[in-house]
Amino acid sequence: MRPLIQFKLFFLAFLLFLAADLAESEPAPKNQEPVNIVFMIADDWSYPHAGVYGDEVVRTPTFDKLAREGVLFENAFCAAPSCSPSRAAILSGRYPHQLEDAGNLWSIISNRHPNWVSRLQQAGYHTGKSRKGWGPGDYERGGYEHNPAGKDYTDIDAFLKERSPGQPFCYWFGSNDPHRDYDTNSGIKTGMDPMAVEVPGFLPDLKCVRNDILDYYFEVERFDRECGNIINSLKEKGLLDNTMVVMTSDNGMPFPRAKANLYDYGTRMPLVIYWKGKVISGIKVASMVNLIDLAPTFLEAAGLEIPDEISGRSLLSEMAGKTSSKQRDTVFLERERHANVRKGNQSYPCRAVRTKDYLYIRNFEPDRWPAGDPETFQSVGQFGDIDNSISKFLIMRAGASGKGDYYNLAFGKRPGEELYILSEDPYNLRNMAAKPEYEAIVKKLRSSLVHWMRTTADRRLEDPQTTFWDEVEYTPDYQFENFDLQKEISEYRMLKKKGSNSYEAIPCME
């Protein structure tokens, strides 16, 4: 081939490469009509508890329809498996350890860390929320006039009434479902079959545990229905076509070894994003996503600049079906203090790396109890980082009687390092970190974790035993209720047959 032809071909290839690179790096063009954003977040809902993810018991028609018409994310994770730090990370697009006090539950969140709601408000958006926004914690002492998720409204109709004609809006719906407490037997009364439930491997397969999961499903279904009502309201008002709708959760299900843990049932989240005409309907995104990615996604969709301080990355390219060099094959997870459940108000600090094949966890204080002190502590009872439930107390009673496998998984102390092989161990039950055959994998993942901690200025890298999050103020203004196991068991046993529906009494462990 002659040199001139070679040069022309090379130059053409270079131009194509440059054009592709610019297309990937440039923000999406701003719409003539700015996009509206509706963000709907559950409280303690785990992947894979939705019909579109393969769960055959829980009924989630709203989530499933959004997935068919929008984008379904198969590997989405919260930054921390605890309400306040997870929601702070979602709002700011930063990791919890970058947010100082807000890295804890029941903390103070500072307005020094701007969030996408405030940025959209500054850009002319009408912003507001209903029910649970950021929290629990104290936002006023952090400099906010109202919750960081927006001014409070009773519902979306009240919110939209205060919107100026043609004004773009950002609405946050924060359900309290499926957070405990549950109404006992609420699930089975809707016709759900307890014997069809897939019990996670870290819970004992008992009928009353299955029934406890049905009560959790009942509240997942209620969240799904309320999200459907919001979407119907948007449609009736002619607002849905230019609205990005997001449906997800803040952290995992309120069961032992799930919520407040870095295992998958604590951190892996349902996530779907709908935006008519702007995303490819019905596609599934398999790359690793952290919910801190929502902040830059919203800002880019609104045509706003993404600040350098944001640690997340926009998902718009993937939602448009494009392959991006910014796609992740790894996410990083963390937790600090969940509740005040250890002497000295101590945290249980962990950091983790999650890939498609492995989960590696580093526990910085392995001599502490991961679920809280075993003795009764203040008013939260034993192992207070786990929400009180019949499932929790049956495991505790089984442990006291010598049946300790589930007890040790939920409450026992853990080593400094954990490694789980996900293809063989989807429930994260068998720690392989000390196995010689995985030494190279552990070393690689450990190095990846250190690099992330360094680049995100995590103070635990230089001072692994820092007391910073132990000393951060714990701000709750109420007393936790004690759990009455015998009363709970009695309520299960009292379930009667009514009308055409056959409700059976649920036998519990004697």
C-alpha atoms as one frame of an Amber mdcrd trajectory, in Angstrom:
protein
   0.000   0.000   0.000   1.363   3.421  -0.957   2.425   5.784   1.876  -0.181
   8.442   0.960  -3.046   5.934   1.159  -1.674   4.581   4.429  -1.547   8.082
   5.869  -5.132   8.841   4.775  -6.410   5.631   6.348  -4.515   6.322   9.545
  -5.833   9.897   9.672  -9.422   8.711   9.094  -9.103   6.130  11.878  -7.749
   8.826  14.188 -10.724  11.105  13.444 -13.178   8.283  14.140 -11.441   7.506
  17.440 -11.479  11.182  18.424 -15.162  11.526  17.577 -16.043   8.455  19.633
 -14.012   9.712  22.578 -15.664  13.132  22.448 -19.118  11.542  22.194 -18.399
   9.568  25.330 -16.912  12.402  27.362 -19.251  15.249  26.407 -22.395  15.673
  28.513 -25.706  14.891  26.906 -27.108  17.937  25.093 -29.456  19.946  27.227
 -33.111  19.418  26.348 -35.143  22.376  25.153 -37.499  21.334  27.909 -35.434
  20.393  31.009 -35.953  16.843  32.247 -38.001  16.249  35.390 -36.700  13.752
  37.941 -38.760  11.483  40.199 -36.706   9.434  42.640 -38.511   6.664  44.551
 -36.537   4.918  47.280 -37.572   2.042  49.530 -36.324   1.573  53.083 -34.586
  -1.834  53.512 -35.388  -3.640  50.219 -32.885  -6.207  48.900 -32.076  -7.588
  45.470 -33.472  -9.956  44.101 -36.917  -9.388  45.602 -38.805  -8.290  42.503
 -40.616 -10.301  39.879 -38.330  -9.151  37.056 -35.324 -10.481  39.000 -36.918
 -13.923  39.205 -38.632 -13.853  42.598 -41.804 -15.908  42.127 -43.598 -14.829
  45.300 -43.392 -11.053  45.740 -45.513  -9.062  43.279 -43.899  -5.897  41.922
 -45.821  -4.881  38.777 -44.660  -1.245  38.877 -40.978  -2.109  39.124 -41.354
  -4.821  36.483 -43.144  -2.475  34.040 -40.461   0.193  34.482 -37.873  -2.499
  33.734 -39.650  -3.504  30.515 -39.887   0.105  29.358 -36.646   1.379  30.849
 -33.273   0.058  32.012 -32.837  -2.707  34.593 -29.577  -2.823  36.546 -28.462
  -6.298  37.575 -25.446  -5.357  39.720 -26.359  -2.206  41.631 -25.035  -1.664
  45.159 -25.522   0.908  47.887 -22.367   2.564  49.213 -23.199   1.525  52.794
 -25.837  -0.901  54.148 -27.258   1.622  56.618 -29.923   4.292  56.038 -28.203
   7.602  56.833 -24.802   6.978  55.209 -26.375   5.317  52.172 -28.761   8.227
  51.599 -26.002  10.784  52.187 -23.891   9.015  49.551 -26.812   8.906  47.089
 -27.472  12.627  47.530 -23.855  13.778  47.333 -22.417  11.272  44.844 -19.584
  10.677  47.315 -18.572   7.726  49.484 -19.711   7.830  53.127 -16.166   8.128
  54.493 -15.791  11.310  52.419 -18.760  12.839  54.253 -17.282  12.916  57.768
 -20.022  12.596  60.442 -22.572  11.504  57.826 -20.688   8.224  57.451 -22.679
   7.005  60.472 -26.328   6.256  61.154 -28.106   8.860  63.340 -25.532  11.494
  62.462 -25.262  15.149  61.496 -25.104  15.876  57.753 -23.274  19.016  56.722
 -24.327  21.296  53.872 -20.623  21.677  53.071 -21.206  18.660  50.818 -23.675
  19.907  48.158 -26.149  17.400  46.749 -28.050  17.003  43.509 -31.305  18.256
  45.018 -29.755  21.564  46.065 -27.880  21.886  42.759 -31.102  21.349  40.796
 -32.908  23.853  43.000 -30.195  26.427  42.291 -30.683  25.728  38.571 -34.365
  26.656  38.806 -35.979  23.309  39.622 -38.946  22.959  41.953 -37.725  20.420
  44.519 -39.391  18.538  47.349 -39.969  15.225  49.040 -42.590  13.095  50.726
 -41.899  10.975  53.818 -38.358   9.749  54.455 -35.557  11.755  52.898 -32.044
  11.773  54.288 -31.913  10.265  57.766 -32.280   9.359  60.442 -30.201  12.173
  61.881 -29.934  15.930  62.400 -29.748  18.079  59.268 -30.514  21.435  60.923
 -27.272  21.341  62.874 -25.526  20.680  59.558 -26.793  23.988  58.180 -29.916
  22.835  56.312 -33.278  24.598  56.641 -35.115  21.450  55.612 -34.239  17.862
  54.832 -31.454  17.593  52.199 -33.891  15.641  49.996 -36.139  18.696  49.774
 -38.976  20.555  51.442 -41.658  18.220  52.747 -44.988  17.639  50.972 -47.793
  15.230  51.806 -47.739  13.675  48.327 -46.816  14.349  44.708 -50.069  16.176
  43.979 -49.423  18.675  46.777 -45.850  19.015  45.525 -46.896  19.735  41.930
 -49.498  22.317  43.019 -46.684  24.595  44.219 -44.772  24.262  40.947 -44.749
  27.270  38.629 -46.142  26.624  35.129 -43.508  24.928  32.978 -40.999  24.744
  35.837 -38.869  21.553  35.848 -39.138  19.556  39.047 -37.301  17.023  41.155
 -39.453  14.941  43.500 -38.163  12.475  46.109 -40.553   9.805  47.379 -39.053
   8.057  50.393 -41.202   5.190  51.579 -40.841   3.720  55.072 -41.453   0.263
  53.590 -40.252  -2.435  54.048 -38.586  -1.210  57.261 -39.699  -2.969  60.434
 -41.937  -3.183  62.464 -44.250  -5.519  60.506 -47.899  -6.384  61.097 -47.676
 -10.081  61.867 -49.285 -12.300  59.201 -49.873  -9.384  56.810 -48.168 -11.251
  53.986 -49.937 -14.566  54.204 -53.316 -12.838  54.382 -52.797 -11.510  50.850
 -52.559 -15.059  49.511 -48.784 -15.404  49.277 -47.585 -18.965  49.825 -44.932
 -19.289  52.569 -43.753 -22.610  51.122 -42.867 -20.917  47.819 -40.434 -18.517
  49.512 -36.744 -18.982  48.766 -35.167 -18.689  52.219 -31.657 -17.184  52.044
 -28.993 -19.595  53.218 -28.089 -17.474  56.247 -31.586 -17.928  57.755 -33.044
 -21.157  59.164 -35.713 -22.663  56.946 -38.558 -22.551  59.463 -42.199 -21.859
  58.685 -42.275 -18.823  60.936 -39.157 -17.427  59.235 -40.856 -17.936  55.871
 -43.859 -16.083  57.264 -41.608 -13.267  58.481 -40.284 -12.958  54.929 -43.882
 -12.789  53.647 -44.523  -9.844  55.989 -41.452  -8.173  54.481 -42.801  -8.945
  50.988 -46.146  -7.374  51.939 -44.397  -4.051  52.540 -42.313  -4.373  49.350
 -45.593  -4.765  47.472 -47.062  -1.717  49.209 -44.046   0.364  48.170 -44.486
  -0.882  44.605 -48.177   0.110  44.588 -47.458   3.593  45.897 -44.796   4.095
  43.238 -47.386   3.050  40.672 -49.772   5.692  42.004 -47.087   8.359  41.578
 -46.455   7.300  37.978 -50.192   7.326  37.237 -50.433  10.852  38.635 -47.593
  11.986  36.357 -49.264  10.335  33.369 -52.645  11.932  34.099 -50.991  15.365
  34.264 -49.105  14.800  30.991 -45.735  14.948  32.743 -44.425  11.393  32.429
 -42.979  11.638  28.918 -40.297  14.115  29.997 -39.602  12.619  33.410 -36.744
  10.357  34.442 -38.141   7.876  36.969 -35.825   5.953  39.299 -36.889   3.172
  41.664 -34.440   1.630  44.135 -33.644   1.063  47.830 -31.205   2.407  50.407
 -29.922  -0.867  51.895 -30.801  -4.485  52.396 -33.625  -6.372  54.086 -33.932
  -6.053  57.910 -32.874  -9.603  58.726 -29.756 -11.081  60.358 -26.627 -10.981
  58.126 -28.363  -8.648  55.656 -28.968  -5.003  56.615 -25.890  -3.352  58.215
 -23.610  -5.997  56.655 -21.412  -5.827  53.554 -22.706  -9.170  52.312 -24.865
  -9.091  49.189 -28.208  -9.112  51.008 -27.092  -5.951  52.788 -25.686  -4.049
  49.813 -27.047  -5.378  46.504 -29.992  -3.234  45.439 -32.916  -3.350  43.015
 -32.533  -0.501  40.519 -34.501   0.538  37.444 -34.408   3.816  35.495 -37.092
   4.918  33.024 -36.802   7.909  30.668 -39.010   7.744  27.592 -37.130   8.173
  24.338 -33.803   8.771  26.069 -32.922   5.220  27.135 -33.240   1.918  25.318
 -36.368   0.177  26.544 -35.957  -3.231  28.103 -32.165  -3.412  28.252 -30.294
  -4.905  31.184 -27.056  -3.396  32.453 -24.704  -5.997  33.914 -21.786  -3.712
  34.793 -21.152  -2.844  38.435 -23.028   0.231  39.642 -22.858   2.092  42.943
 -25.797   4.287  43.924 -23.381   7.217  44.205 -23.616   7.126  40.388 -27.138
   8.560  40.529 -25.966  12.079  41.440 -23.859  12.610  38.281 -26.533  10.871
  36.211 -29.173  13.366  37.336 -26.873  16.343  36.892 -25.839  15.311  33.373
 -29.448  14.628  32.397 -30.338  18.138  33.556 -27.481  19.611  31.520 -25.539
  20.699  34.604 -21.831  20.431  35.269 -20.652  17.442  37.302 -18.321  18.754
  40.041 -14.883  17.210  40.408 -15.631  16.291  44.030 -18.242  13.728  42.968
 -16.907  10.174  43.140 -19.720   8.574  41.137 -19.995   8.380  37.352 -22.942
   9.106  35.105 -24.935   6.139  33.807 -26.426   7.885  30.775 -24.134   6.224
  28.220 -24.999   2.747  29.433 -28.708   3.578  29.503 -28.426   4.583  25.860
 -26.849   1.207  25.062 -23.329   2.545  24.595 -20.175   0.853  25.817 -18.156
   3.249  27.925 -14.581   3.079  29.141 -15.956   4.372  32.463 -17.985   1.221
  33.087 -16.975  -0.548  36.269 -16.091  -4.166  36.908 -15.693  -3.393  40.632
 -17.611  -1.564  43.336 -16.431  -0.540  46.784 -18.559  -0.795  49.894 -18.185
   0.315  53.492 -19.757   0.675  56.881 -18.973   2.440  60.120 -21.215   2.776
  63.167 -24.778   1.662  62.563 -26.405   1.974  65.979 -25.092   2.670  69.480
 -24.811  -1.005  70.425 -21.262  -1.399  71.748 -19.626  -0.158  74.909 -18.026
   3.193  74.216 -20.394   3.778  71.268 -17.896   1.960  69.073 -18.201   1.440
  65.338 -17.759  -1.835  63.486 -15.599  -0.557  60.607 -15.387  -2.504  57.348
 -14.445  -1.864  53.746 -15.120  -4.210  50.831 -14.444  -4.884  47.161 -17.202
  -6.532  45.120 -16.546  -7.850  41.610 -18.700 -10.187  39.537 -16.735 -13.137
  40.878 -15.641 -12.222  44.402 -16.549 -10.356  47.558 -13.557  -9.348  49.684
 -14.151  -7.712  53.076 -11.671  -6.196  55.474 -12.828  -5.944  59.096 -10.681
  -3.371  60.899 -11.807  -4.299  64.421 -12.290  -8.094  64.404 -12.293  -8.262
  68.209 -15.568  -6.359  68.303 -18.985  -7.962  67.872 -20.237  -7.267  64.329
 -23.922  -7.153  65.281 -23.414  -5.344  68.587 -22.571  -6.521  72.076 -24.199
  -9.821  73.114 -25.382  -8.533  76.479 -28.476  -6.384  76.651 -27.317  -2.899
  75.728 -29.335   0.183  76.697 -32.854  -0.229  75.282 -31.995  -1.956  71.999
 -31.485  -5.402  73.477 -28.830  -7.864  72.401 -26.990  -7.601  69.076 -28.701
  -4.276  68.432 -27.338  -3.689  64.914 -29.914  -6.266  63.781 -33.521  -5.106
  63.829 -35.613  -7.031  66.332 -37.724  -9.717  64.698 -38.942 -13.247  65.196
 -36.237 -14.448  62.780 -33.522 -12.809  64.875 -34.747 -14.123  68.207 -35.336
 -17.659  66.972 -31.702 -17.735  65.788 -30.604 -16.410  69.165 -32.617 -19.085
  70.975 -31.249 -21.808  68.697 -27.718 -20.636  69.445 -28.367 -20.808  73.170
 -29.501 -24.419  72.739 -26.306 -25.417  70.922 -27.612 -25.149  67.340 -25.092
 -22.523  66.462 -24.528 -22.402  62.690 -27.018 -19.610  61.978 -26.156 -18.001
  65.284 -22.468 -17.730  64.422 -23.226 -16.424  60.931 -25.435 -13.687  62.328
 -23.733 -12.746  65.582 -20.286 -14.352  65.824 -17.006 -12.491  65.593 -15.359
 -12.379  62.191 -11.721 -12.486  61.067  -9.824  -9.520  59.690 -10.329 -10.657
  56.102 -13.176 -12.442  54.329 -13.387 -13.767  50.776 -16.463 -15.264  49.119
 -16.538 -17.068  45.771 -19.862 -15.887  44.398 -20.448 -18.584  41.779 -20.253
 -21.225  44.509 -21.538 -19.240  47.457 -24.255 -16.722  46.525 -25.269 -16.214
  50.162 -21.700 -15.423  51.294 -21.486 -18.192  53.889 -18.027 -19.771  53.408
 -15.041 -17.533  54.047 -12.152 -18.647  51.806  -9.675 -15.869  52.662  -7.280
 -18.199  54.505  -7.268 -20.903  51.805  -3.854 -21.140  50.078  -5.413 -21.548
  46.638  -6.955 -18.082  46.912  -3.877 -16.274  48.191  -3.271 -14.490  44.879
  -6.931 -13.402  44.630  -6.884 -12.024  48.170  -3.674 -10.139  47.472  -5.098
  -8.594  44.288  -8.357  -7.536  45.924  -6.554  -6.213  48.995  -4.387  -4.079
  46.732  -7.470  -2.801  44.883  -9.073  -1.834  48.186  -5.963   0.027  49.353
  -5.792   1.931  46.073  -9.429   3.006  46.389  -8.971   4.057  50.006  -5.947
   6.133  49.016  -7.602   7.850  46.044 -10.731   8.678  48.077  -8.756   9.907
  51.125 -10.151   7.315  53.518  -8.652   8.045  56.921  -8.773   4.320  57.774
  -5.908   3.685  55.365  -3.321   5.638  57.353  -4.956   5.000  60.724  -6.908
   1.717  60.598  -7.951   2.045  64.243  -9.037   5.678  64.044 -11.706   6.578
  66.609 -13.224   9.320  64.436 -16.530   7.508  63.787 -16.657   6.204  67.380
 -16.602   9.786  68.634 -19.109  11.260  66.173 -22.295  12.222  68.008 -25.164
   9.720  68.007 -28.381  11.757  67.699 -31.555   9.650  68.153 -34.435  11.294
  69.988 -36.485   8.224  70.838 -36.240   4.956  72.717 -36.253   1.651  70.884
 -39.075  -0.727  71.716 -38.306  -4.040  73.329 -39.232  -7.136  71.344 -41.567
  -9.674  72.946 -40.750 -13.053  71.374 -43.522 -14.970  73.128 -46.117 -12.410
  72.020 -44.850 -12.666  68.442 -45.038 -16.471  68.487 -48.549 -16.288  69.922
 -49.657 -14.000  67.086 -48.404 -16.513  64.543 -50.207 -19.345  66.298 -53.460
 -17.378  66.482 -53.814 -17.113  62.716 -57.219 -18.585  61.805 -59.071 -19.652
  58.691 -61.300 -16.843  57.436 -63.867 -16.960  54.650 -62.716 -18.358  51.342
 -59.059 -17.776  52.179 -57.340 -20.592  54.035 -54.919 -19.220  56.610 -52.989
 -21.756  58.580 -51.458 -21.235  61.999 -47.674 -20.920  61.632 -45.815 -23.282
  63.966 -42.649 -21.828  65.435 -39.655 -23.410  67.064 -40.511 -24.797  70.486
